[in-house]
Amino acid sequence: MDALSSSIVNTAVNQASSQTADAVNVNVLKKALNTEAAGAISLLSTLPKPIQPPSAAPSQPGQTVGTRLDTYA
């Protein structure tokens, strides 16, 4: 095998190795992201439900002030 053919073969082997390594790295990243997502879901499921403020209802018949917007801090 001459030097040019040897160089081409070496380049092809290196590129194939690089593609394999990239595929492995992507799979490891996907598994890590899935693990993180599962952890985040379990943490979010432990949070208490937010308390809903009482609805703004008129205190007197015909009163409309303060009945259109519910706000709380």
mmCIF file of the N, C-alpha and C atoms, coordinates in Angstrom:
data_MODEL
# 
_entry.id   MODEL 
# 
loop_
_atom_site.group_PDB 
_atom_site.id 
_atom_site.type_symbol 
_atom_site.label_atom_id 
_atom_site.label_alt_id 
_atom_site.label_comp_id 
_atom_site.label_asym_id 
_atom_site.label_entity_id 
_atom_site.label_seq_id 
_atom_site.pdbx_PDB_ins_code 
_atom_site.Cartn_x 
_atom_site.Cartn_y 
_atom_site.Cartn_z 
_atom_site.occupancy 
_atom_site.B_iso_or_equiv 
_atom_site.pdbx_formal_charge 
_atom_site.auth_seq_id 
_atom_site.auth_comp_id 
_atom_site.auth_asym_id 
_atom_site.auth_atom_id 
_atom_site.pdbx_PDB_model_num 
ATOM 1   N N  . MET A 1 1  ? 0.849   -1.159 0.000  1.00 0.00 ? 1  MET A N  1 
ATOM 2   C CA . MET A 1 1  ? 0.000   0.000  0.000  1.00 0.00 ? 1  MET A CA 1 
ATOM 3   C C  . MET A 1 1  ? 0.903   1.234  0.000  1.00 0.00 ? 1  MET A C  1 
ATOM 4   N N  . ASP A 1 2  ? 0.586   2.150  -0.876 1.00 0.00 ? 2  ASP A N  1 
ATOM 5   C CA . ASP A 1 2  ? 1.403   3.364  -0.935 1.00 0.00 ? 2  ASP A CA 1 
ATOM 6   C C  . ASP A 1 2  ? 0.958   4.358  0.149  1.00 0.00 ? 2  ASP A C  1 
ATOM 7   N N  . ALA A 1 3  ? 1.683   5.441  0.257  1.00 0.00 ? 3  ALA A N  1 
ATOM 8   C CA . ALA A 1 3  ? 1.453   6.408  1.327  1.00 0.00 ? 3  ALA A CA 1 
ATOM 9   C C  . ALA A 1 3  ? 0.085   7.081  1.209  1.00 0.00 ? 3  ALA A C  1 
ATOM 10  N N  . LEU A 1 4  ? -0.372  7.362  -0.004 1.00 0.00 ? 4  LEU A N  1 
ATOM 11  C CA . LEU A 1 4  ? -1.666  8.018  -0.198 1.00 0.00 ? 4  LEU A CA 1 
ATOM 12  C C  . LEU A 1 4  ? -2.801  7.097  0.237  1.00 0.00 ? 4  LEU A C  1 
ATOM 13  N N  . SER A 1 5  ? -2.738  5.842  -0.151 1.00 0.00 ? 5  SER A N  1 
ATOM 14  C CA . SER A 1 5  ? -3.781  4.883  0.236  1.00 0.00 ? 5  SER A CA 1 
ATOM 15  C C  . SER A 1 5  ? -3.791  4.689  1.745  1.00 0.00 ? 5  SER A C  1 
ATOM 16  N N  . SER A 1 6  ? -2.626  4.614  2.331  1.00 0.00 ? 6  SER A N  1 
ATOM 17  C CA . SER A 1 6  ? -2.520  4.465  3.774  1.00 0.00 ? 6  SER A CA 1 
ATOM 18  C C  . SER A 1 6  ? -3.124  5.672  4.486  1.00 0.00 ? 6  SER A C  1 
ATOM 19  N N  . SER A 1 7  ? -2.873  6.849  3.965  1.00 0.00 ? 7  SER A N  1 
ATOM 20  C CA . SER A 1 7  ? -3.417  8.074  4.550  1.00 0.00 ? 7  SER A CA 1 
ATOM 21  C C  . SER A 1 7  ? -4.942  8.092  4.451  1.00 0.00 ? 7  SER A C  1 
ATOM 22  N N  . ILE A 1 8  ? -5.475  7.671  3.312  1.00 0.00 ? 8  ILE A N  1 
ATOM 23  C CA . ILE A 1 8  ? -6.926  7.640  3.121  1.00 0.00 ? 8  ILE A CA 1 
ATOM 24  C C  . ILE A 1 8  ? -7.571  6.649  4.089  1.00 0.00 ? 8  ILE A C  1 
ATOM 25  N N  . VAL A 1 9  ? -6.955  5.478  4.220  1.00 0.00 ? 9  VAL A N  1 
ATOM 26  C CA . VAL A 1 9  ? -7.487  4.462  5.136  1.00 0.00 ? 9  VAL A CA 1 
ATOM 27  C C  . VAL A 1 9  ? -7.442  4.970  6.565  1.00 0.00 ? 9  VAL A C  1 
ATOM 28  N N  . ASN A 1 10 ? -6.347  5.572  6.971  1.00 0.00 ? 10 ASN A N  1 
ATOM 29  C CA . ASN A 1 10 ? -6.230  6.105  8.328  1.00 0.00 ? 10 ASN A CA 1 
ATOM 30  C C  . ASN A 1 10 ? -7.268  7.197  8.602  1.00 0.00 ? 10 ASN A C  1 
ATOM 31  N N  . THR A 1 11 ? -7.476  8.048  7.615  1.00 0.00 ? 11 THR A N  1 
ATOM 32  C CA . THR A 1 11 ? -8.476  9.108  7.760  1.00 0.00 ? 11 THR A CA 1 
ATOM 33  C C  . THR A 1 11 ? -9.875  8.511  7.916  1.00 0.00 ? 11 THR A C  1 
ATOM 34  N N  . ALA A 1 12 ? -10.188 7.501  7.124  1.00 0.00 ? 12 ALA A N  1 
ATOM 35  C CA . ALA A 1 12 ? -11.502 6.856  7.202  1.00 0.00 ? 12 ALA A CA 1 
ATOM 36  C C  . ALA A 1 12 ? -11.696 6.175  8.557  1.00 0.00 ? 12 ALA A C  1 
ATOM 37  N N  . VAL A 1 13 ? -10.685 5.500  9.049  1.00 0.00 ? 13 VAL A N  1 
ATOM 38  C CA . VAL A 1 13 ? -10.777 4.829  10.347 1.00 0.00 ? 13 VAL A CA 1 
ATOM 39  C C  . VAL A 1 13 ? -10.950 5.852  11.459 1.00 0.00 ? 13 VAL A C  1 
ATOM 40  N N  . ASN A 1 14 ? -10.206 6.931  11.404 1.00 0.00 ? 14 ASN A N  1 
ATOM 41  C CA . ASN A 1 14 ? -10.319 7.980  12.424 1.00 0.00 ? 14 ASN A CA 1 
ATOM 42  C C  . ASN A 1 14 ? -11.703 8.620  12.409 1.00 0.00 ? 14 ASN A C  1 
ATOM 43  N N  . GLN A 1 15 ? -12.229 8.839  11.215 1.00 0.00 ? 15 GLN A N  1 
ATOM 44  C CA . GLN A 1 15 ? -13.558 9.447  11.110 1.00 0.00 ? 15 GLN A CA 1 
ATOM 45  C C  . GLN A 1 15 ? -14.626 8.492  11.650 1.00 0.00 ? 15 GLN A C  1 
ATOM 46  N N  . ALA A 1 16 ? -14.517 7.211  11.354 1.00 0.00 ? 16 ALA A N  1 
ATOM 47  C CA . ALA A 1 16 ? -15.475 6.236  11.869 1.00 0.00 ? 16 ALA A CA 1 
ATOM 48  C C  . ALA A 1 16 ? -15.402 6.169  13.394 1.00 0.00 ? 16 ALA A C  1 
ATOM 49  N N  . SER A 1 17 ? -14.203 6.211  13.935 1.00 0.00 ? 17 SER A N  1 
ATOM 50  C CA . SER A 1 17 ? -14.040 6.203  15.395 1.00 0.00 ? 17 SER A CA 1 
ATOM 51  C C  . SER A 1 17 ? -14.644 7.448  16.013 1.00 0.00 ? 17 SER A C  1 
ATOM 52  N N  . SER A 1 18 ? -14.447 8.567  15.346 1.00 0.00 ? 18 SER A N  1 
ATOM 53  C CA . SER A 1 18 ? -14.988 9.830  15.836 1.00 0.00 ? 18 SER A CA 1 
ATOM 54  C C  . SER A 1 18 ? -16.513 9.797  15.822 1.00 0.00 ? 18 SER A C  1 
ATOM 55  N N  . GLN A 1 19 ? -17.101 9.256  14.771 1.00 0.00 ? 19 GLN A N  1 
ATOM 56  C CA . GLN A 1 19 ? -18.561 9.170  14.683 1.00 0.00 ? 19 GLN A CA 1 
ATOM 57  C C  . GLN A 1 19 ? -19.115 8.247  15.766 1.00 0.00 ? 19 GLN A C  1 
ATOM 58  N N  . THR A 1 20 ? -18.426 7.152  16.028 1.00 0.00 ? 20 THR A N  1 
ATOM 59  C CA . THR A 1 20 ? -18.857 6.238  17.078 1.00 0.00 ? 20 THR A CA 1 
ATOM 60  C C  . THR A 1 20 ? -18.783 6.921  18.438 1.00 0.00 ? 20 THR A C  1 
ATOM 61  N N  . ALA A 1 21 ? -17.700 7.626  18.685 1.00 0.00 ? 21 ALA A N  1 
ATOM 62  C CA . ALA A 1 21 ? -17.546 8.336  19.956 1.00 0.00 ? 21 ALA A CA 1 
ATOM 63  C C  . ALA A 1 21 ? -18.624 9.409  20.106 1.00 0.00 ? 21 ALA A C  1 
ATOM 64  N N  . ASP A 1 22 ? -18.932 10.107 19.021 1.00 0.00 ? 22 ASP A N  1 
ATOM 65  C CA . ASP A 1 22 ? -19.985 11.123 19.072 1.00 0.00 ? 22 ASP A CA 1 
ATOM 66  C C  . ASP A 1 22 ? -21.340 10.489 19.381 1.00 0.00 ? 22 ASP A C  1 
ATOM 67  N N  . ALA A 1 23 ? -21.628 9.351  18.776 1.00 0.00 ? 23 ALA A N  1 
ATOM 68  C CA . ALA A 1 23 ? -22.901 8.669  19.030 1.00 0.00 ? 23 ALA A CA 1 
ATOM 69  C C  . ALA A 1 23 ? -22.998 8.220  20.486 1.00 0.00 ? 23 ALA A C  1 
ATOM 70  N N  . VAL A 1 24 ? -21.908 7.717  21.030 1.00 0.00 ? 24 VAL A N  1 
ATOM 71  C CA . VAL A 1 24 ? -21.893 7.297  22.428 1.00 0.00 ? 24 VAL A CA 1 
ATOM 72  C C  . VAL A 1 24 ? -22.111 8.506  23.335 1.00 0.00 ? 24 VAL A C  1 
ATOM 73  N N  . ASN A 1 25 ? -21.447 9.607  23.031 1.00 0.00 ? 25 ASN A N  1 
ATOM 74  C CA . ASN A 1 25 ? -21.596 10.816 23.844 1.00 0.00 ? 25 ASN A CA 1 
ATOM 75  C C  . ASN A 1 25 ? -23.029 11.339 23.808 1.00 0.00 ? 25 ASN A C  1 
ATOM 76  N N  . VAL A 1 26 ? -23.671 11.281 22.648 1.00 0.00 ? 26 VAL A N  1 
ATOM 77  C CA . VAL A 1 26 ? -25.055 11.735 22.534 1.00 0.00 ? 26 VAL A CA 1 
ATOM 78  C C  . VAL A 1 26 ? -25.974 10.841 23.361 1.00 0.00 ? 26 VAL A C  1 
ATOM 79  N N  . ASN A 1 27 ? -25.750 9.533  23.318 1.00 0.00 ? 27 ASN A N  1 
ATOM 80  C CA . ASN A 1 27 ? -26.575 8.617  24.112 1.00 0.00 ? 27 ASN A CA 1 
ATOM 81  C C  . ASN A 1 27 ? -26.394 8.850  25.608 1.00 0.00 ? 27 ASN A C  1 
ATOM 82  N N  . VAL A 1 28 ? -25.180 9.096  26.028 1.00 0.00 ? 28 VAL A N  1 
ATOM 83  C CA . VAL A 1 28 ? -24.931 9.384  27.446 1.00 0.00 ? 28 VAL A CA 1 
ATOM 84  C C  . VAL A 1 28 ? -25.619 10.684 27.840 1.00 0.00 ? 28 VAL A C  1 
ATOM 85  N N  . LEU A 1 29 ? -25.554 11.691 26.980 1.00 0.00 ? 29 LEU A N  1 
ATOM 86  C CA . LEU A 1 29 ? -26.229 12.962 27.258 1.00 0.00 ? 29 LEU A CA 1 
ATOM 87  C C  . LEU A 1 29 ? -27.738 12.773 27.359 1.00 0.00 ? 29 LEU A C  1 
ATOM 88  N N  . LYS A 1 30 ? -28.327 11.988 26.457 1.00 0.00 ? 30 LYS A N  1 
ATOM 89  C CA . LYS A 1 30 ? -29.766 11.730 26.503 1.00 0.00 ? 30 LYS A CA 1 
ATOM 90  C C  . LYS A 1 30 ? -30.157 11.050 27.805 1.00 0.00 ? 30 LYS A C  1 
ATOM 91  N N  . LYS A 1 31 ? -29.372 10.071 28.235 1.00 0.00 ? 31 LYS A N  1 
ATOM 92  C CA . LYS A 1 31 ? -29.675 9.380  29.485 1.00 0.00 ? 31 LYS A CA 1 
ATOM 93  C C  . LYS A 1 31 ? -29.552 10.326 30.677 1.00 0.00 ? 31 LYS A C  1 
ATOM 94  N N  . ALA A 1 32 ? -28.554 11.183 30.652 1.00 0.00 ? 32 ALA A N  1 
ATOM 95  C CA . ALA A 1 32 ? -28.386 12.153 31.743 1.00 0.00 ? 32 ALA A CA 1 
ATOM 96  C C  . ALA A 1 32 ? -29.557 13.130 31.783 1.00 0.00 ? 32 ALA A C  1 
ATOM 97  N N  . LEU A 1 33 ? -30.005 13.587 30.623 1.00 0.00 ? 33 LEU A N  1 
ATOM 98  C CA . LEU A 1 33 ? -31.144 14.508 30.580 1.00 0.00 ? 33 LEU A CA 1 
ATOM 99  C C  . LEU A 1 33 ? -32.425 13.821 31.054 1.00 0.00 ? 33 LEU A C  1 
ATOM 100 N N  . ASN A 1 34 ? -32.617 12.566 30.683 1.00 0.00 ? 34 ASN A N  1 
ATOM 101 C CA . ASN A 1 34 ? -33.797 11.833 31.137 1.00 0.00 ? 34 ASN A CA 1 
ATOM 102 C C  . ASN A 1 34 ? -33.774 11.644 32.653 1.00 0.00 ? 34 ASN A C  1 
ATOM 103 N N  . THR A 1 35 ? -32.596 11.378 33.209 1.00 0.00 ? 35 THR A N  1 
ATOM 104 C CA . THR A 1 35 ? -32.461 11.239 34.654 1.00 0.00 ? 35 THR A CA 1 
ATOM 105 C C  . THR A 1 35 ? -32.773 12.556 35.356 1.00 0.00 ? 35 THR A C  1 
ATOM 106 N N  . GLU A 1 36 ? -32.268 13.650 34.814 1.00 0.00 ? 36 GLU A N  1 
ATOM 107 C CA . GLU A 1 36 ? -32.548 14.971 35.382 1.00 0.00 ? 36 GLU A CA 1 
ATOM 108 C C  . GLU A 1 36 ? -34.030 15.302 35.296 1.00 0.00 ? 36 GLU A C  1 
ATOM 109 N N  . ALA A 1 37 ? -34.661 14.963 34.185 1.00 0.00 ? 37 ALA A N  1 
ATOM 110 C CA . ALA A 1 37 ? -36.095 15.226 34.023 1.00 0.00 ? 37 ALA A CA 1 
ATOM 111 C C  . ALA A 1 37 ? -36.901 14.438 35.049 1.00 0.00 ? 37 ALA A C  1 
ATOM 112 N N  . ALA A 1 38 ? -36.545 13.184 35.261 1.00 0.00 ? 38 ALA A N  1 
ATOM 113 C CA . ALA A 1 38 ? -37.255 12.361 36.248 1.00 0.00 ? 38 ALA A CA 1 
ATOM 114 C C  . ALA A 1 38 ? -37.089 12.949 37.647 1.00 0.00 ? 38 ALA A C  1 
ATOM 115 N N  . GLY A 1 39 ? -35.890 13.417 37.960 1.00 0.00 ? 39 GLY A N  1 
ATOM 116 C CA . GLY A 1 39 ? -35.654 14.042 39.258 1.00 0.00 ? 39 GLY A CA 1 
ATOM 117 C C  . GLY A 1 39 ? -36.458 15.316 39.426 1.00 0.00 ? 39 GLY A C  1 
ATOM 118 N N  . ALA A 1 40 ? -36.530 16.118 38.378 1.00 0.00 ? 40 ALA A N  1 
ATOM 119 C CA . ALA A 1 40 ? -37.297 17.364 38.438 1.00 0.00 ? 40 ALA A CA 1 
ATOM 120 C C  . ALA A 1 40 ? -38.782 17.076 38.612 1.00 0.00 ? 40 ALA A C  1 
ATOM 121 N N  . ILE A 1 41 ? -39.282 16.059 37.925 1.00 0.00 ? 41 ILE A N  1 
ATOM 122 C CA . ILE A 1 41 ? -40.699 15.710 38.056 1.00 0.00 ? 41 ILE A CA 1 
ATOM 123 C C  . ILE A 1 41 ? -41.008 15.247 39.473 1.00 0.00 ? 41 ILE A C  1 
ATOM 124 N N  . SER A 1 42 ? -40.111 14.452 40.047 1.00 0.00 ? 42 SER A N  1 
ATOM 125 C CA . SER A 1 42 ? -40.360 13.992 41.414 1.00 0.00 ? 42 SER A CA 1 
ATOM 126 C C  . SER A 1 42 ? -40.311 15.155 42.401 1.00 0.00 ? 42 SER A C  1 
ATOM 127 N N  . LEU A 1 43 ? -39.425 16.107 42.188 1.00 0.00 ? 43 LEU A N  1 
ATOM 128 C CA . LEU A 1 43 ? -39.378 17.280 43.068 1.00 0.00 ? 43 LEU A CA 1 
ATOM 129 C C  . LEU A 1 43 ? -40.632 18.135 42.919 1.00 0.00 ? 43 LEU A C  1 
ATOM 130 N N  . LEU A 1 44 ? -41.073 18.331 41.682 1.00 0.00 ? 44 LEU A N  1 
ATOM 131 C CA . LEU A 1 44 ? -42.268 19.137 41.460 1.00 0.00 ? 44 LEU A CA 1 
ATOM 132 C C  . LEU A 1 44 ? -43.515 18.474 42.029 1.00 0.00 ? 44 LEU A C  1 
ATOM 133 N N  . SER A 1 45 ? -43.546 17.160 42.022 1.00 0.00 ? 45 SER A N  1 
ATOM 134 C CA . SER A 1 45 ? -44.723 16.479 42.549 1.00 0.00 ? 45 SER A CA 1 
ATOM 135 C C  . SER A 1 45 ? -44.821 16.597 44.067 1.00 0.00 ? 45 SER A C  1 
ATOM 136 N N  . THR A 1 46 ? -43.719 16.908 44.742 1.00 0.00 ? 46 THR A N  1 
ATOM 137 C CA . THR A 1 46 ? -43.748 17.046 46.202 1.00 0.00 ? 46 THR A CA 1 
ATOM 138 C C  . THR A 1 46 ? -44.164 18.444 46.655 1.00 0.00 ? 46 THR A C  1 
ATOM 139 N N  . LEU A 1 47 ? -44.231 19.395 45.736 1.00 0.00 ? 47 LEU A N  1 
ATOM 140 C CA . LEU A 1 47 ? -44.633 20.753 46.110 1.00 0.00 ? 47 LEU A CA 1 
ATOM 141 C C  . LEU A 1 47 ? -46.097 20.781 46.508 1.00 0.00 ? 47 LEU A C  1 
ATOM 142 N N  . PRO A 1 48 ? -46.429 21.595 47.512 1.00 0.00 ? 48 PRO A N  1 
ATOM 143 C CA . PRO A 1 48 ? -47.843 21.698 47.884 1.00 0.00 ? 48 PRO A CA 1 
ATOM 144 C C  . PRO A 1 48 ? -48.622 22.466 46.814 1.00 0.00 ? 48 PRO A C  1 
ATOM 145 N N  . LYS A 1 49 ? -49.903 22.182 46.749 1.00 0.00 ? 49 LYS A N  1 
ATOM 146 C CA . LYS A 1 49 ? -50.764 22.887 45.805 1.00 0.00 ? 49 LYS A CA 1 
ATOM 147 C C  . LYS A 1 49 ? -50.908 24.335 46.259 1.00 0.00 ? 49 LYS A C  1 
ATOM 148 N N  . PRO A 1 50 ? -50.925 25.298 45.314 1.00 0.00 ? 50 PRO A N  1 
ATOM 149 C CA . PRO A 1 50 ? -51.066 26.699 45.715 1.00 0.00 ? 50 PRO A CA 1 
ATOM 150 C C  . PRO A 1 50 ? -52.455 26.957 46.304 1.00 0.00 ? 50 PRO A C  1 
ATOM 151 N N  . ILE A 1 51 ? -52.487 27.849 47.251 1.00 0.00 ? 51 ILE A N  1 
ATOM 152 C CA . ILE A 1 51 ? -53.748 28.222 47.887 1.00 0.00 ? 51 ILE A CA 1 
ATOM 153 C C  . ILE A 1 51 ? -54.441 29.253 47.002 1.00 0.00 ? 51 ILE A C  1 
ATOM 154 N N  . GLN A 1 52 ? -55.669 28.969 46.662 1.00 0.00 ? 52 GLN A N  1 
ATOM 155 C CA . GLN A 1 52 ? -56.428 29.898 45.835 1.00 0.00 ? 52 GLN A CA 1 
ATOM 156 C C  . GLN A 1 52 ? -57.069 30.951 46.734 1.00 0.00 ? 52 GLN A C  1 
ATOM 157 N N  . PRO A 1 53 ? -56.896 32.225 46.381 1.00 0.00 ? 53 PRO A N  1 
ATOM 158 C CA . PRO A 1 53 ? -57.529 33.273 47.184 1.00 0.00 ? 53 PRO A CA 1 
ATOM 159 C C  . PRO A 1 53 ? -59.045 33.242 46.973 1.00 0.00 ? 53 PRO A C  1 
ATOM 160 N N  . PRO A 1 54 ? -59.779 33.746 47.922 1.00 0.00 ? 54 PRO A N  1 
ATOM 161 C CA . PRO A 1 54 ? -61.234 33.772 47.736 1.00 0.00 ? 54 PRO A CA 1 
ATOM 162 C C  . PRO A 1 54 ? -61.605 34.669 46.565 1.00 0.00 ? 54 PRO A C  1 
ATOM 163 N N  . SER A 1 55 ? -62.660 34.306 45.893 1.00 0.00 ? 55 SER A N  1 
ATOM 164 C CA . SER A 1 55 ? -63.117 35.078 44.750 1.00 0.00 ? 55 SER A CA 1 
ATOM 165 C C  . SER A 1 55 ? -63.666 36.415 45.217 1.00 0.00 ? 55 SER A C  1 
ATOM 166 N N  . ALA A 1 56 ? -63.417 37.442 44.418 1.00 0.00 ? 56 ALA A N  1 
ATOM 167 C CA . ALA A 1 56 ? -63.939 38.763 44.750 1.00 0.00 ? 56 ALA A CA 1 
ATOM 168 C C  . ALA A 1 56 ? -65.426 38.781 44.441 1.00 0.00 ? 56 ALA A C  1 
ATOM 169 N N  . ALA A 1 57 ? -66.219 38.868 45.454 1.00 0.00 ? 57 ALA A N  1 
ATOM 170 C CA . ALA A 1 57 ? -67.676 38.908 45.287 1.00 0.00 ? 57 ALA A CA 1 
ATOM 171 C C  . ALA A 1 57 ? -68.196 40.203 45.898 1.00 0.00 ? 57 ALA A C  1 
ATOM 172 N N  . PRO A 1 58 ? -69.225 40.743 45.343 1.00 0.00 ? 58 PRO A N  1 
ATOM 173 C CA . PRO A 1 58 ? -69.757 42.001 45.910 1.00 0.00 ? 58 PRO A CA 1 
ATOM 174 C C  . PRO A 1 58 ? -70.294 41.771 47.311 1.00 0.00 ? 58 PRO A C  1 
ATOM 175 N N  . SER A 1 59 ? -69.978 42.705 48.221 1.00 0.00 ? 59 SER A N  1 
ATOM 176 C CA . SER A 1 59 ? -70.454 42.581 49.600 1.00 0.00 ? 59 SER A CA 1 
ATOM 177 C C  . SER A 1 59 ? -71.875 43.111 49.734 1.00 0.00 ? 59 SER A C  1 
ATOM 178 N N  . GLN A 1 60 ? -72.269 43.939 48.800 1.00 0.00 ? 60 GLN A N  1 
ATOM 179 C CA . GLN A 1 60 ? -73.626 44.492 48.815 1.00 0.00 ? 60 GLN A CA 1 
ATOM 180 C C  . GLN A 1 60 ? -74.218 44.308 47.419 1.00 0.00 ? 60 GLN A C  1 
ATOM 181 N N  . PRO A 1 61 ? -75.501 44.085 47.333 1.00 0.00 ? 61 PRO A N  1 
ATOM 182 C CA . PRO A 1 61 ? -76.125 43.957 46.010 1.00 0.00 ? 61 PRO A CA 1 
ATOM 183 C C  . PRO A 1 61 ? -75.915 45.221 45.181 1.00 0.00 ? 61 PRO A C  1 
ATOM 184 N N  . GLY A 1 62 ? -75.540 45.040 43.923 1.00 0.00 ? 62 GLY A N  1 
ATOM 185 C CA . GLY A 1 62 ? -75.332 46.179 43.036 1.00 0.00 ? 62 GLY A CA 1 
ATOM 186 C C  . GLY A 1 62 ? -73.923 46.739 43.077 1.00 0.00 ? 62 GLY A C  1 
ATOM 187 N N  . GLN A 1 63 ? -73.077 46.284 43.994 1.00 0.00 ? 63 GLN A N  1 
ATOM 188 C CA . GLN A 1 63 ? -71.710 46.793 44.092 1.00 0.00 ? 63 GLN A CA 1 
ATOM 189 C C  . GLN A 1 63 ? -70.852 46.112 43.028 1.00 0.00 ? 63 GLN A C  1 
ATOM 190 N N  . THR A 1 64 ? -70.143 46.895 42.217 1.00 0.00 ? 64 THR A N  1 
ATOM 191 C CA . THR A 1 64 ? -69.287 46.325 41.172 1.00 0.00 ? 64 THR A CA 1 
ATOM 192 C C  . THR A 1 64 ? -67.821 46.657 41.375 1.00 0.00 ? 64 THR A C  1 
ATOM 193 N N  . VAL A 1 65 ? -67.496 47.544 42.297 1.00 0.00 ? 65 VAL A N  1 
ATOM 194 C CA . VAL A 1 65 ? -66.113 47.926 42.528 1.00 0.00 ? 65 VAL A CA 1 
ATOM 195 C C  . VAL A 1 65 ? -65.383 46.751 43.200 1.00 0.00 ? 65 VAL A C  1 
ATOM 196 N N  . GLY A 1 66 ? -64.283 46.337 42.618 1.00 0.00 ? 66 GLY A N  1 
ATOM 197 C CA . GLY A 1 66 ? -63.472 45.279 43.193 1.00 0.00 ? 66 GLY A CA 1 
ATOM 198 C C  . GLY A 1 66 ? -63.949 43.876 42.850 1.00 0.00 ? 66 GLY A C  1 
ATOM 199 N N  . THR A 1 67 ? -64.904 43.748 41.946 1.00 0.00 ? 67 THR A N  1 
ATOM 200 C CA . THR A 1 67 ? -65.401 42.422 41.595 1.00 0.00 ? 67 THR A CA 1 
ATOM 201 C C  . THR A 1 67 ? -64.891 41.931 40.259 1.00 0.00 ? 67 THR A C  1 
ATOM 202 N N  . ARG A 1 68 ? -64.081 42.667 39.573 1.00 0.00 ? 68 ARG A N  1 
ATOM 203 C CA . ARG A 1 68 ? -63.617 42.294 38.251 1.00 0.00 ? 68 ARG A CA 1 
ATOM 204 C C  . ARG A 1 68 ? -62.196 41.749 38.227 1.00 0.00 ? 68 ARG A C  1 
ATOM 205 N N  . LEU A 1 69 ? -61.448 41.945 39.299 1.00 0.00 ? 69 LEU A N  1 
ATOM 206 C CA . LEU A 1 69 ? -60.047 41.560 39.310 1.00 0.00 ? 69 LEU A CA 1 
ATOM 207 C C  . LEU A 1 69 ? -59.700 40.881 40.628 1.00 0.00 ? 69 LEU A C  1 
ATOM 208 N N  . ASP A 1 70 ? -59.174 39.669 40.547 1.00 0.00 ? 70 ASP A N  1 
ATOM 209 C CA . ASP A 1 70 ? -58.730 38.963 41.746 1.00 0.00 ? 70 ASP A CA 1 
ATOM 210 C C  . ASP A 1 70 ? -57.220 39.150 41.860 1.00 0.00 ? 70 ASP A C  1 
ATOM 211 N N  . THR A 1 71 ? -56.753 39.710 42.964 1.00 0.00 ? 71 THR A N  1 
ATOM 212 C CA . THR A 1 71 ? -55.314 39.867 43.178 1.00 0.00 ? 71 THR A CA 1 
ATOM 213 C C  . THR A 1 71 ? -54.961 39.404 44.577 1.00 0.00 ? 71 THR A C  1 
ATOM 214 N N  . TYR A 1 72 ? -53.756 38.900 44.732 1.00 0.00 ? 72 TYR A N  1 
ATOM 215 C CA . TYR A 1 72 ? -53.242 38.528 46.048 1.00 0.00 ? 72 TYR A CA 1 
ATOM 216 C C  . TYR A 1 72 ? -51.734 38.551 46.001 1.00 0.00 ? 72 TYR A C  1 
ATOM 217 N N  . ALA A 1 73 ? -51.149 38.727 47.156 1.00 0.00 ? 73 ALA A N  1 
ATOM 218 C CA . ALA A 1 73 ? -49.688 38.818 47.223 1.00 0.00 ? 73 ALA A CA 1 
ATOM 219 C C  . ALA A 1 73 ? -49.126 37.540 47.741 1.00 0.00 ? 73 ALA A C  1 
# 
